[in-house]
Amino acid sequence: MRFDIFGRTEAGLVRQENEDHMLIGGMIRNRGSLGLRLDGDDELITGPGLLLAVADGIGGAAGGATASRLSLATLERAFNGDSRPVRERLVWASEAANAAILDAARAQPELAGMGCTLAGVCLTGTGYLVFHAGDSRIYRYRRGVIKALTLDDTLAGLAVRAGRLTVGASARHPRRHVLTNYAGSLEFSLAIEDGRGPDDGDVVMICSDGLHDLVPPAELESLFDRAATDLDTLGHTLIESAIAHGGHDNVSVVLLRFSGVAREARVEGLDAAQDNGSAGKAGTPDGDTGKEKGGAR
């Protein structure tokens, strides 16, 4: 099995600073692109597991960028510095990242109120886990169909969970950017789900709302149809498409493509996921308050 990885992040056309950061194999960036190719027996994957993530900052240019970088740096360090099972390490590392943001905000008044979304994939020798908090998203493209693997932690997302709003209608909801869960809050919790075993040719996309807010679903699927086998081209095309649609926000994408996946590996990954079960979300917010991402971002 082989894993191809590509990421790119840009400030966009309107904002002066990029408050997004991306994490790929221990490298954290908030400008430019980064690529990686690994075999299935690479020690980064068979050892502690490989983290791929996007964090979108909240709290103004200084605070937002600080929070997103601090969250990913702490997440990576804590995850790789612990020996517990992968799922437990993810929870532990995310709580450490949340605490680091809160501590920094208390220590520096100019950073008060900062936070960030957090979305990513933990790649292991038997499959992958999906984790997220906020409205950065994770999608999977499989055999011509793209599917969202996460549901936004926003007031609109709460309405979708409660059955009061469809996913399509939530994209136009006036409170779709009001976050109910994010790193840097006292109520933070990390949703963790099993990737359910990759198929050969699957592409997993992690992106900030600067991409999924601007590129319509039909166009998103069309872009994958044309370039799913070439991650560099696909990644650049996704970013350029968001910019062509206005580029009013920072935009980030990390792509992971699985190739050479044997049937036995797919079955093993699915069985392992079913045996482990799904952690779901502990303490899904059900109140009517949240943090508005617009304006201060």
Protein Blocks (a to p, Z undefined) as FASTA:
>chain_A
ZZdddddddebjmbmbdcbdcdeehiacfedjddddddfklfklmmnopaddddddeeij
klmmmmmmmmmmmmmmmmmmccbdfklmmmmmmmmmmmmmmmmmmmmmklgoiacddddd
dddfkbccdddedjbdcdddeehiacdfbdcddfklmmmmnopacfklmmmgcklmbcfb
dehiakbccddddekipaehiacddddfklmmmmcfklmmmmmmmmmmmmklmmmmmmmm
mmmnnopaccdddddddehiafklmmmmmmmmmmnopnbjghiafbfbdcdfehjZZ
